[in-house]
Amino acid sequence: MSDERSHIAVLGSGAFGCAIAHLLAHNGRRVVIWCLEEEVAEEINRVHLNSRFLPDMVLPPSVSASPDMGEVVRGAEWIVEAVPVKFLRSVVCQAAPHVQRGTPWAVLSKGMEHGTLLLPSEVVDAAMLEAAGFQVQHKVVMAGPNFALDIVAGRVSGTCVASSEAELTQRFRSLVACDYFCVCCSDDVRGVQVSSALKNVVALAVGIARGQNASDNTVALLLTR
């Protein structure tokens, strides 16, 4: 890794963005978070806290933040986006003028874009093509049962990282995997994203079933069908 690409850019200062930044820093990486809100960036830099989105959880000293997209993205070794999917296109368009061709992306948004039904990785490509004239050549997607507070607290958690490039999958795995964060790898980029988008639908169905006093058999049927 060259000195010019010495940090990882995390787009999004919500709970999950900060949790991923915490995980990357735990593994020895320098992380710069892009924050929409200037006051959030100021608090992270001053006291290493994000009381708005991740109260009482201290971020490591190697995590800094900025509301300046160019400052965050330029020279990044990786770009890790962790923004709600409804804001993903606009955030990527804002980042696009500063993105160097060939920089790998990790796409952490979940769901589908309203109106287009594009998956997050497809939104990234569409937005980059629109704003920069090229698509992201190297990218992974990550999805799993990951609660931000559990990750920051060091509780055992797991996720799935998928890419059409096996070597890239392993590279990103090495950035986030640790003794309490298990990572499995896949080449099913679409399947991982679709499953991530649909899991909340299944969760709602199970909740409704439980509310109707459904038995374990009925709930199991919902989960397996």
C-alpha positions as CSV (number, residue, x, y, z in Angstrom):
1,M,0.0,0.0,0.0
2,S,1.4,3.4,-1.0
3,D,1.5,6.4,1.3
4,E,-0.8,8.2,-1.1
5,R,-3.6,5.7,-0.5
6,S,-3.1,5.4,3.3
7,H,-6.7,5.6,4.6
8,I,-10.1,4.0,4.1
9,A,-13.0,6.3,3.3
10,V,-16.3,5.5,5.0
11,L,-19.3,7.3,3.4
12,G,-21.9,7.8,6.1
13,S,-21.7,8.7,9.8
14,G,-24.8,6.8,11.0
15,A,-24.6,4.0,13.5
16,F,-23.5,1.4,11.0
17,G,-21.0,3.6,9.2
18,C,-19.4,4.4,12.6
19,A,-19.5,0.7,13.5
20,I,-17.6,-0.3,10.4
21,A,-15.1,2.5,10.9
22,H,-14.6,1.2,14.5
23,L,-14.0,-2.3,13.1
24,L,-11.6,-1.2,10.5
25,A,-9.7,0.9,13.1
26,H,-9.7,-2.1,15.4
27,N,-7.8,-4.0,12.7
28,G,-5.2,-1.3,12.4
29,R,-6.5,0.9,9.6
30,R,-6.7,4.7,9.5
31,V,-10.3,5.7,8.7
32,V,-11.8,8.9,7.5
33,I,-15.6,9.2,7.8
34,W,-17.7,11.5,5.5
35,C,-20.4,13.2,7.6
36,L,-23.3,15.1,6.2
37,E,-23.6,17.0,9.4
38,E,-20.7,19.2,10.3
39,E,-21.4,19.0,14.0
40,V,-21.1,15.2,13.9
41,A,-17.7,15.4,12.2
42,E,-16.6,18.0,14.8
43,E,-17.6,15.8,17.7
44,I,-15.9,12.7,16.3
45,N,-12.6,14.7,15.8
46,R,-12.8,16.4,19.2
47,V,-13.9,13.6,21.6
48,H,-14.2,10.5,19.3
49,L,-17.9,10.2,20.0
50,N,-21.0,10.2,17.8
51,S,-23.6,11.0,20.4
52,R,-26.3,11.5,17.7
53,F,-26.1,8.1,16.1
54,L,-24.0,5.9,18.3
55,P,-24.3,7.2,21.9
56,D,-21.7,6.3,24.5
57,M,-19.5,4.3,22.1
58,V,-16.0,5.7,21.8
59,L,-14.3,5.6,18.4
60,P,-10.6,4.7,18.2
61,P,-8.0,7.6,17.7
62,S,-7.3,6.4,14.2
63,V,-10.8,7.4,13.1
64,S,-11.4,11.0,12.0
65,A,-14.2,12.7,10.1
66,S,-15.0,15.5,7.7
67,P,-18.0,17.0,5.9
68,D,-15.7,17.6,2.9
69,M,-16.3,14.8,0.5
70,G,-13.2,15.5,-1.6
71,E,-11.0,15.5,1.6
72,V,-12.4,12.1,2.6
73,V,-12.4,10.3,-0.8
74,R,-9.2,11.6,-2.5
75,G,-6.3,9.1,-2.0
76,A,-8.5,6.5,-0.3
77,E,-7.3,2.9,-0.5
78,W,-10.9,1.7,-0.3
79,I,-14.3,3.5,-0.4
80,V,-16.8,1.9,2.0
81,E,-20.3,3.3,1.6
82,A,-22.7,2.8,4.5
83,V,-25.7,5.2,3.8
84,P,-29.4,4.4,3.6
85,V,-30.2,3.2,0.1
86,K,-32.7,6.1,-0.5
87,F,-29.7,8.6,-0.2
88,L,-27.2,6.3,-2.0
89,R,-27.4,7.8,-5.5
90,S,-27.0,11.4,-4.3
91,V,-24.1,10.6,-2.1
92,V,-22.3,8.6,-4.8
93,C,-22.8,11.5,-7.3
94,Q,-21.3,13.9,-4.7
95,A,-18.3,11.6,-4.3
96,A,-17.8,10.8,-8.0
97,P,-15.7,13.8,-9.0
98,H,-13.1,12.8,-6.4
99,V,-13.0,9.1,-7.1
100,Q,-9.9,7.7,-8.7
101,R,-10.4,5.0,-11.3
102,G,-9.6,1.6,-10.0
103,T,-10.4,2.4,-6.4
104,P,-12.3,-0.6,-4.9
105,W,-15.7,0.0,-3.3
106,A,-17.4,-1.9,-0.5
107,V,-21.2,-1.5,-0.8
108,L,-23.0,-1.9,2.5
109,S,-26.4,-0.3,1.8
110,K,-29.4,-2.6,2.1
111,G,-32.6,-2.7,0.1
112,M,-33.6,-1.5,-3.4
113,E,-33.8,2.0,-4.8
114,H,-37.4,3.3,-4.8
115,G,-38.7,3.7,-8.4
116,T,-35.9,1.8,-10.1
117,L,-35.7,-1.3,-7.9
118,L,-31.9,-1.3,-8.5
119,L,-29.8,-3.1,-5.9
120,P,-27.2,-1.0,-4.1
121,S,-24.3,-2.1,-6.2
122,E,-26.3,-1.2,-9.3
123,V,-27.1,2.2,-7.9
124,V,-23.4,2.9,-7.3
125,D,-22.6,2.0,-10.9
126,A,-25.4,4.1,-12.3
127,A,-24.5,7.1,-10.2
128,M,-20.8,6.8,-11.0
129,L,-21.6,6.5,-14.7
130,E,-23.8,9.5,-14.5
131,A,-21.5,11.8,-12.5
132,A,-18.0,10.6,-13.5
133,G,-18.5,8.8,-16.8
134,F,-17.3,5.4,-15.6
135,Q,-18.5,2.6,-13.4
136,V,-16.8,1.1,-10.4
137,Q,-14.5,-1.6,-11.8
138,H,-13.8,-3.4,-8.4
139,K,-16.5,-3.8,-5.7
140,V,-17.7,-6.1,-3.0
141,V,-21.0,-6.1,-1.2
142,M,-21.5,-6.9,2.5
143,A,-24.7,-7.9,4.3
144,G,-25.6,-9.9,7.4
145,P,-27.3,-9.8,10.7
146,N,-25.1,-6.9,11.9
147,F,-26.3,-4.5,14.7
148,A,-24.0,-1.5,15.1
149,L,-24.0,-1.5,18.9
150,D,-23.0,-5.2,19.0
151,I,-20.1,-4.7,16.6
152,V,-18.7,-1.7,18.5
153,A,-19.1,-3.6,21.8
154,G,-17.1,-6.5,20.4
155,R,-19.9,-9.0,20.7
156,V,-19.6,-12.0,18.3
157,S,-21.2,-11.1,15.0
158,G,-21.0,-12.3,11.4
159,T,-21.5,-11.2,7.8
160,C,-21.2,-12.2,4.2
161,V,-19.0,-10.5,1.7
162,A,-19.6,-11.1,-2.0
163,S,-17.8,-10.2,-5.2
164,S,-17.3,-11.5,-8.7
165,E,-13.5,-11.2,-7.9
166,A,-12.5,-13.8,-5.4
167,E,-9.2,-12.0,-4.6
168,L,-11.0,-8.8,-3.9
169,T,-13.4,-10.6,-1.6
170,Q,-10.5,-11.9,0.4
171,R,-8.8,-8.5,0.5
172,F,-11.9,-6.9,2.1
173,R,-12.4,-9.9,4.4
174,S,-8.9,-9.2,5.8
175,L,-9.9,-5.6,6.5
176,V,-12.9,-6.4,8.7
177,A,-12.6,-10.0,10.0
178,C,-11.3,-10.4,13.6
179,D,-11.8,-12.5,16.6
180,Y,-15.4,-11.3,17.2
181,F,-16.4,-10.5,13.6
182,C,-16.8,-13.6,11.4
183,V,-16.8,-13.2,7.6
184,C,-18.0,-15.7,5.1
185,C,-17.3,-15.2,1.4
186,S,-19.5,-15.6,-1.7
187,D,-19.5,-14.9,-5.4
188,D,-23.3,-14.4,-5.5
189,V,-23.4,-10.6,-5.5
190,R,-27.0,-10.4,-6.5
191,G,-28.2,-13.1,-4.2
192,V,-26.6,-11.5,-1.1
193,Q,-28.2,-8.2,-1.8
194,V,-31.6,-9.6,-2.6
195,S,-31.6,-11.7,0.6
196,S,-30.6,-8.6,2.6
197,A,-33.5,-6.6,1.1
198,L,-36.0,-9.3,1.7
199,K,-35.1,-10.3,5.2
200,N,-37.1,-7.4,6.8
201,V,-40.1,-8.5,4.8
202,V,-39.8,-12.0,6.3
203,A,-39.2,-10.5,9.8
204,L,-42.5,-8.5,9.5
205,A,-44.3,-11.6,8.4
206,V,-43.0,-13.5,11.4
207,G,-44.0,-10.7,13.7
208,I,-47.5,-10.7,12.3
209,A,-47.7,-14.4,12.7
210,R,-46.5,-14.3,16.3
211,G,-49.1,-11.5,16.9
212,Q,-51.7,-14.0,15.7
213,N,-50.4,-16.6,18.1
214,A,-49.0,-18.7,15.3
215,S,-47.2,-21.9,16.4
216,D,-43.5,-22.6,15.9
217,N,-44.4,-24.8,12.9
218,T,-46.2,-21.9,11.2
219,V,-43.3,-19.6,11.8
220,A,-40.9,-22.2,10.5
221,L,-43.0,-22.5,7.4
222,L,-42.7,-18.8,6.8
223,L,-39.0,-18.9,7.2
224,T,-38.4,-21.9,5.0
225,R,-40.8,-21.2,2.2
